Amino acid sequence: MVIKLENIYLDMANQLFLHYGKVNATNIQKVAKRVYKEIPKDEQSFLKIAESFLRVKAYGYYSVGTLFYKFNSVVLTKKNINYFEDILFDYVRGWGKVDQICYRAINPLIESDQSLHKYLIKWSKSENKDLRRVSLVSMIRSSKTLTLEYDYDKMIALVDNLKNDEDFHVRKAVGWVLKVAYVKYPKEIEKYLRNNVQTLDRMIYRYALEHVKEPLRKELLILK
């Protein structure tokens, strides 16, 4: 009987989850680190194994798979963009899964090569609401805090295209992007908010003001 390579590591993760007892953020990290040490790091095998974790519906496995990408960031390069786009199409459902894979994989991948911005534009026009959210969240870099180092003009063009999106979680992502962008681009975001106060959703507008200090925050709130 031939056992698929990926099944060996899925079974290892299953045994570890049983050992730790509770599937929570702490234990997901423990499982991911333990299994990652054992899996082969040649690109073809690694990507196949990581994808197998995203495929499992049981809670925790998707998170382990996205952590593998973070641990092995050398795979987050332009030559693998088609692989990751397929991952987004096939396994990313719901805002929670969107944010995890964006922070751990898609953001550093997109930032690795400016020419990949065209994928954000493409995803922003998708009929799939989760891909539209990806086009926004993948501009946010996750470290100890959330930051946005993305080109302002490219970022604001996507914001403009999606600020009136029909999906709540896409619009919420617009607010998150503006909020995080304010740290790097305070003058530009202030001007954008003043110029678009009448057309921005109230929820987006309030999110965008979270990093704005008083008394400016109060002044901008009054406008809405």
BALOBA-1460 file (C-alpha; in Angstrom, 3 decimals):
// residues 224
<rec num="1" residu="m" x="0.000" y="0.000" z="0.000"/>
<rec num="2" residu="v" x="1.404" y="3.396" z="-1.029"/>
<rec num="3" residu="i" x="0.889" y="6.184" z="1.498"/>
<rec num="4" residu="k" x="0.783" y="9.704" z="0.084"/>
<rec num="5" residu="l" x="3.551" y="11.894" z="1.481"/>
<rec num="6" residu="e" x="1.166" y="14.589" z="2.641"/>
<rec num="7" residu="n" x="-0.911" y="12.055" z="4.605"/>
<rec num="8" residu="i" x="2.086" y="11.274" z="6.794"/>
<rec num="9" residu="y" x="2.222" y="14.891" z="8.009"/>
<rec num="10" residu="l" x="-1.537" y="15.265" z="8.276"/>
<rec num="11" residu="d" x="-1.565" y="12.217" z="10.536"/>
<rec num="12" residu="m" x="1.322" y="13.685" z="12.554"/>
<rec num="13" residu="a" x="-0.656" y="16.901" z="13.038"/>
<rec num="14" residu="n" x="-3.752" y="14.915" z="14.026"/>
<rec num="15" residu="q" x="-1.796" y="13.030" z="16.696"/>
<rec num="16" residu="l" x="-0.348" y="16.268" z="18.034"/>
<rec num="17" residu="f" x="-3.767" y="17.925" z="18.227"/>
<rec num="18" residu="l" x="-5.040" y="14.891" z="20.140"/>
<rec num="19" residu="h" x="-2.040" y="15.119" z="22.464"/>
<rec num="20" residu="y" x="-2.497" y="18.834" z="23.189"/>
<rec num="21" residu="g" x="-6.226" y="18.354" z="23.659"/>
<rec num="22" residu="k" x="-7.553" y="21.746" z="22.624"/>
<rec num="23" residu="v" x="-7.391" y="23.332" z="19.173"/>
<rec num="24" residu="n" x="-6.585" y="26.949" z="19.978"/>
<rec num="25" residu="a" x="-4.110" y="29.540" z="18.712"/>
<rec num="26" residu="t" x="-1.348" y="28.421" z="21.080"/>
<rec num="27" residu="n" x="-1.629" y="24.756" z="20.161"/>
<rec num="28" residu="i" x="-1.963" y="25.503" z="16.451"/>
<rec num="29" residu="q" x="1.406" y="27.265" z="16.663"/>
<rec num="30" residu="k" x="2.905" y="24.281" z="18.516"/>
<rec num="31" residu="v" x="1.584" y="21.788" z="15.962"/>
<rec num="32" residu="a" x="2.747" y="23.922" z="13.023"/>
<rec num="33" residu="k" x="6.281" y="24.244" z="14.411"/>
<rec num="34" residu="r" x="6.581" y="20.540" z="15.245"/>
<rec num="35" residu="v" x="5.340" y="19.343" z="11.865"/>
<rec num="36" residu="y" x="7.270" y="21.997" z="9.924"/>
<rec num="37" residu="k" x="10.548" y="20.667" z="11.309"/>
<rec num="38" residu="e" x="9.818" y="17.276" z="9.753"/>
<rec num="39" residu="i" x="8.395" y="18.091" z="6.332"/>
<rec num="40" residu="p" x="10.704" y="18.188" z="3.277"/>
<rec num="41" residu="k" x="11.714" y="21.683" z="2.192"/>
<rec num="42" residu="d" x="12.189" y="21.060" z="-1.524"/>
<rec num="43" residu="e" x="9.701" y="23.415" z="-3.118"/>
<rec num="44" residu="q" x="7.485" y="20.913" z="-4.922"/>
<rec num="45" residu="s" x="6.990" y="18.662" z="-1.892"/>
<rec num="46" residu="f" x="6.621" y="21.560" z="0.512"/>
<rec num="47" residu="l" x="3.926" y="23.356" z="-1.491"/>
<rec num="48" residu="k" x="1.984" y="20.142" z="-1.974"/>
<rec num="49" residu="i" x="2.060" y="19.341" z="1.741"/>
<rec num="50" residu="a" x="1.081" y="22.881" z="2.736"/>
<rec num="51" residu="e" x="-1.859" y="22.783" z="0.324"/>
<rec num="52" residu="s" x="-3.039" y="19.472" z="1.798"/>
<rec num="53" residu="f" x="-3.479" y="21.209" z="5.174"/>
<rec num="54" residu="l" x="-5.586" y="23.966" z="3.640"/>
<rec num="55" residu="r" x="-7.835" y="21.312" z="2.143"/>
<rec num="56" residu="v" x="-8.809" y="19.772" z="5.511"/>
<rec num="57" residu="k" x="-12.120" y="21.044" z="6.859"/>
<rec num="58" residu="a" x="-11.384" y="20.286" z="10.538"/>
<rec num="59" residu="y" x="-10.577" y="23.456" z="12.475"/>
<rec num="60" residu="g" x="-6.909" y="24.303" z="12.874"/>
<rec num="61" residu="y" x="-5.414" y="22.618" z="9.824"/>
<rec num="62" residu="y" x="-5.901" y="25.629" z="7.559"/>
<rec num="63" residu="s" x="-4.061" y="27.783" z="10.101"/>
<rec num="64" residu="v" x="-1.210" y="25.276" z="10.269"/>
<rec num="65" residu="g" x="-0.907" y="25.341" z="6.477"/>
<rec num="66" residu="t" x="-0.741" y="29.133" z="6.325"/>
<rec num="67" residu="l" x="1.894" y="29.123" z="9.063"/>
<rec num="68" residu="f" x="4.012" y="26.773" z="6.927"/>
<rec num="69" residu="y" x="4.151" y="29.499" z="4.253"/>
<rec num="70" residu="k" x="5.204" y="32.051" z="6.860"/>
<rec num="71" residu="f" x="7.940" y="29.759" z="8.207"/>
<rec num="72" residu="n" x="9.258" y="28.977" z="4.718"/>
<rec num="73" residu="s" x="9.006" y="32.430" z="3.168"/>
<rec num="74" residu="v" x="11.446" y="31.584" z="0.344"/>
<rec num="75" residu="v" x="8.459" y="30.145" z="-1.549"/>
<rec num="76" residu="l" x="6.723" y="33.550" z="-1.505"/>
<rec num="77" residu="t" x="8.078" y="34.685" z="-4.851"/>
<rec num="78" residu="k" x="6.709" y="35.723" z="-8.224"/>
<rec num="79" residu="k" x="7.318" y="32.333" z="-9.827"/>
<rec num="80" residu="n" x="4.763" y="30.798" z="-7.438"/>
<rec num="81" residu="i" x="2.008" y="33.371" z="-8.004"/>
<rec num="82" residu="n" x="-0.126" y="30.922" z="-10.004"/>
<rec num="83" residu="y" x="0.086" y="28.359" z="-7.199"/>
<rec num="84" residu="f" x="-1.083" y="30.918" z="-4.630"/>
<rec num="85" residu="e" x="-3.812" y="32.260" z="-6.887"/>
<rec num="86" residu="d" x="-5.154" y="28.705" z="-7.201"/>
<rec num="87" residu="i" x="-5.004" y="28.425" z="-3.394"/>
<rec num="88" residu="l" x="-7.121" y="31.561" z="-3.090"/>
<rec num="89" residu="f" x="-9.672" y="30.260" z="-5.595"/>
<rec num="90" residu="d" x="-9.906" y="26.770" z="-4.126"/>
<rec num="91" residu="y" x="-9.619" y="27.065" z="-0.338"/>
<rec num="92" residu="v" x="-10.125" y="30.605" z="0.924"/>
<rec num="93" residu="r" x="-13.690" y="31.046" z="2.155"/>
<rec num="94" residu="g" x="-14.720" y="33.726" z="4.637"/>
<rec num="95" residu="w" x="-12.998" y="36.789" z="6.019"/>
<rec num="96" residu="g" x="-11.060" y="34.868" z="8.695"/>
<rec num="97" residu="k" x="-9.325" y="32.641" z="6.163"/>
<rec num="98" residu="v" x="-8.731" y="35.633" z="3.911"/>
<rec num="99" residu="d" x="-6.926" y="37.552" z="6.624"/>
<rec num="100" residu="q" x="-4.768" y="34.635" z="7.749"/>
<rec num="101" residu="i" x="-3.369" y="33.819" z="4.345"/>
<rec num="102" residu="c" x="-2.967" y="37.483" z="3.416"/>
<rec num="103" residu="y" x="-0.953" y="38.356" z="6.513"/>
<rec num="104" residu="r" x="1.178" y="35.193" z="6.360"/>
<rec num="105" residu="a" x="1.678" y="34.670" z="2.636"/>
<rec num="106" residu="i" x="-0.017" y="36.955" z="0.118"/>
<rec num="107" residu="n" x="1.265" y="40.257" z="1.537"/>
<rec num="108" residu="p" x="4.976" y="39.306" z="1.411"/>
<rec num="109" residu="l" x="4.414" y="37.646" z="-1.956"/>
<rec num="110" residu="i" x="2.840" y="40.767" z="-3.497"/>
<rec num="111" residu="e" x="5.469" y="43.005" z="-1.920"/>
<rec num="112" residu="s" x="8.264" y="40.867" z="-3.361"/>
<rec num="113" residu="d" x="7.706" y="42.217" z="-6.883"/>
<rec num="114" residu="q" x="5.930" y="45.419" z="-7.954"/>
<rec num="115" residu="s" x="4.669" y="43.774" z="-11.135"/>
<rec num="116" residu="l" x="2.366" y="41.586" z="-9.015"/>
<rec num="117" residu="h" x="0.133" y="44.577" z="-8.293"/>
<rec num="118" residu="k" x="-1.814" y="43.615" z="-11.400"/>
<rec num="119" residu="y" x="-3.124" y="40.624" z="-9.440"/>
<rec num="120" residu="l" x="-4.600" y="42.908" z="-6.789"/>
<rec num="121" residu="i" x="-6.402" y="44.797" z="-9.546"/>
<rec num="122" residu="k" x="-7.615" y="41.527" z="-11.025"/>
<rec num="123" residu="w" x="-8.852" y="40.177" z="-7.675"/>
<rec num="124" residu="s" x="-10.565" y="43.480" z="-6.849"/>
<rec num="125" residu="k" x="-12.812" y="42.941" z="-9.880"/>
<rec num="126" residu="s" x="-13.671" y="39.335" z="-9.053"/>
<rec num="127" residu="e" x="-17.248" y="38.169" z="-8.537"/>
<rec num="128" residu="n" x="-15.877" y="36.324" z="-5.494"/>
<rec num="129" residu="k" x="-16.255" y="38.606" z="-2.473"/>
<rec num="130" residu="d" x="-13.381" y="36.885" z="-0.655"/>
<rec num="131" residu="l" x="-10.990" y="37.649" z="-3.498"/>
<rec num="132" residu="r" x="-12.107" y="41.271" z="-3.446"/>
<rec num="133" residu="r" x="-11.233" y="41.366" z="0.266"/>
<rec num="134" residu="v" x="-7.887" y="39.706" z="-0.520"/>
<rec num="135" residu="s" x="-7.037" y="42.559" z="-2.891"/>
<rec num="136" residu="l" x="-7.279" y="44.948" z="0.064"/>
<rec num="137" residu="v" x="-5.974" y="42.968" z="3.029"/>
<rec num="138" residu="s" x="-2.906" y="41.756" z="1.146"/>
<rec num="139" residu="m" x="-1.598" y="45.341" z="1.196"/>
<rec num="140" residu="i" x="-1.426" y="45.175" z="5.015"/>
<rec num="141" residu="r" x="1.780" y="43.861" z="6.528"/>
<rec num="142" residu="s" x="1.510" y="41.907" z="9.770"/>
<rec num="143" residu="s" x="4.347" y="42.019" z="12.276"/>
<rec num="144" residu="k" x="3.917" y="43.002" z="15.934"/>
<rec num="145" residu="t" x="1.405" y="45.516" z="14.631"/>
<rec num="146" residu="l" x="-0.421" y="45.931" z="11.351"/>
<rec num="147" residu="t" x="1.320" y="48.338" z="8.990"/>
<rec num="148" residu="l" x="0.856" y="49.449" z="5.416"/>
<rec num="149" residu="e" x="3.960" y="50.242" z="3.380"/>
<rec num="150" residu="y" x="2.231" y="49.972" z="0.004"/>
<rec num="151" residu="d" x="2.395" y="52.682" z="-2.644"/>
<rec num="152" residu="y" x="-0.229" y="55.292" z="-1.789"/>
<rec num="153" residu="d" x="-1.616" y="55.860" z="-5.271"/>
<rec num="154" residu="k" x="-1.987" y="52.143" z="-5.963"/>
<rec num="155" residu="m" x="-3.595" y="51.586" z="-2.584"/>
<rec num="156" residu="i" x="-6.079" y="54.442" z="-2.827"/>
<rec num="157" residu="a" x="-7.160" y="53.362" z="-6.325"/>
<rec num="158" residu="l" x="-8.231" y="49.989" z="-4.924"/>
<rec num="159" residu="v" x="-9.960" y="51.706" z="-2.010"/>
<rec num="160" residu="d" x="-11.905" y="53.892" z="-4.439"/>
<rec num="161" residu="n" x="-12.951" y="50.874" z="-6.486"/>
<rec num="162" residu="l" x="-14.236" y="48.927" z="-3.472"/>
<rec num="163" residu="k" x="-15.496" y="51.538" z="-1.003"/>
<rec num="164" residu="n" x="-19.091" y="50.978" z="-2.158"/>
<rec num="165" residu="d" x="-18.846" y="47.206" z="-2.436"/>
<rec num="166" residu="e" x="-22.035" y="45.282" z="-1.725"/>
<rec num="167" residu="d" x="-20.302" y="42.988" z="0.779"/>
<rec num="168" residu="f" x="-19.923" y="44.181" z="4.383"/>
<rec num="169" residu="h" x="-16.568" y="42.443" z="4.935"/>
<rec num="170" residu="v" x="-15.092" y="43.994" z="1.790"/>
<rec num="171" residu="r" x="-16.180" y="47.459" z="2.936"/>
<rec num="172" residu="k" x="-14.803" y="46.698" z="6.390"/>
<rec num="173" residu="a" x="-11.457" y="45.859" z="4.771"/>
<rec num="174" residu="v" x="-11.550" y="49.265" z="3.068"/>
<rec num="175" residu="g" x="-11.830" y="50.828" z="6.516"/>
<rec num="176" residu="w" x="-8.952" y="48.703" z="7.816"/>
<rec num="177" residu="v" x="-6.719" y="49.740" z="4.926"/>
<rec num="178" residu="l" x="-7.445" y="53.438" z="5.464"/>
<rec num="179" residu="k" x="-6.912" y="53.086" z="9.216"/>
<rec num="180" residu="v" x="-3.529" y="51.383" z="8.813"/>
<rec num="181" residu="a" x="-2.477" y="53.640" z="5.931"/>
<rec num="182" residu="y" x="-3.001" y="56.718" z="8.106"/>
<rec num="183" residu="v" x="0.125" y="55.838" z="10.119"/>
<rec num="184" residu="k" x="2.346" y="56.145" z="7.028"/>
<rec num="185" residu="y" x="0.286" y="58.667" z="5.055"/>
<rec num="186" residu="p" x="-1.470" y="60.926" z="7.614"/>
<rec num="187" residu="k" x="-1.788" y="64.025" z="5.433"/>
<rec num="188" residu="e" x="-2.908" y="62.082" z="2.381"/>
<rec num="189" residu="i" x="-5.523" y="60.084" z="4.294"/>
<rec num="190" residu="e" x="-6.839" y="63.183" z="6.036"/>
<rec num="191" residu="k" x="-7.283" y="64.873" z="2.667"/>
<rec num="192" residu="y" x="-8.940" y="61.755" z="1.237"/>
<rec num="193" residu="l" x="-11.410" y="61.587" z="4.138"/>
<rec num="194" residu="r" x="-12.304" y="65.255" z="3.826"/>
<rec num="195" residu="n" x="-12.826" y="64.950" z="0.074"/>
<rec num="196" residu="n" x="-14.898" y="61.775" z="0.324"/>
<rec num="197" residu="v" x="-16.815" y="62.286" z="3.558"/>
<rec num="198" residu="q" x="-20.170" y="62.291" z="1.748"/>
<rec num="199" residu="t" x="-19.571" y="59.083" z="-0.197"/>
<rec num="200" residu="l" x="-17.824" y="56.903" z="2.386"/>
<rec num="201" residu="d" x="-19.855" y="54.392" z="4.363"/>
<rec num="202" residu="r" x="-20.096" y="55.493" z="8.036"/>
<rec num="203" residu="m" x="-18.474" y="52.260" z="9.180"/>
<rec num="204" residu="i" x="-15.516" y="52.778" z="6.800"/>
<rec num="205" residu="y" x="-15.155" y="56.390" z="7.894"/>
<rec num="206" residu="r" x="-15.082" y="55.538" z="11.607"/>
<rec num="207" residu="y" x="-12.574" y="52.719" z="11.099"/>
<rec num="208" residu="a" x="-10.351" y="55.100" z="9.150"/>
<rec num="209" residu="l" x="-10.260" y="57.496" z="12.121"/>
<rec num="210" residu="e" x="-9.024" y="55.001" z="14.726"/>
<rec num="211" residu="h" x="-5.384" y="56.150" z="14.566"/>
<rec num="212" residu="v" x="-6.225" y="59.841" z="14.232"/>
<rec num="213" residu="k" x="-5.377" y="61.846" z="17.344"/>
<rec num="214" residu="e" x="-7.548" y="64.482" z="19.018"/>
<rec num="215" residu="p" x="-8.524" y="67.208" z="18.282"/>
<rec num="216" residu="l" x="-8.319" y="66.300" z="14.566"/>
<rec num="217" residu="r" x="-10.346" y="63.122" z="15.094"/>
<rec num="218" residu="k" x="-13.217" y="65.060" z="16.643"/>
<rec num="219" residu="e" x="-13.069" y="67.610" z="13.836"/>
<rec num="220" residu="l" x="-13.314" y="64.893" z="11.205"/>
<rec num="221" residu="l" x="-16.081" y="63.042" z="13.051"/>
<rec num="222" residu="i" x="-18.234" y="66.136" z="13.046"/>
<rec num="223" residu="l" x="-18.013" y="66.279" z="9.240"/>
<rec num="224" residu="k" x="-19.806" y="62.913" z="8.996"/>
